[in-house]
């Protein structure tokens, strides 16, 4: 009982912020890769 009050096991604010941050980074990387693949196809067709 005392241990729970001294050491909080979960920091929901920071955890949620990190998950959102990494989600945004992953989406940005996927969009970047899709754009690179599409631009490569357009150059081959020209």
Protein Blocks (a to p, Z undefined) as FASTA:
>chain_A
ZZmmmmcfbdfklmmmmmmmmmmmmmmmmmmmmmmmmmmmmmmmZZ
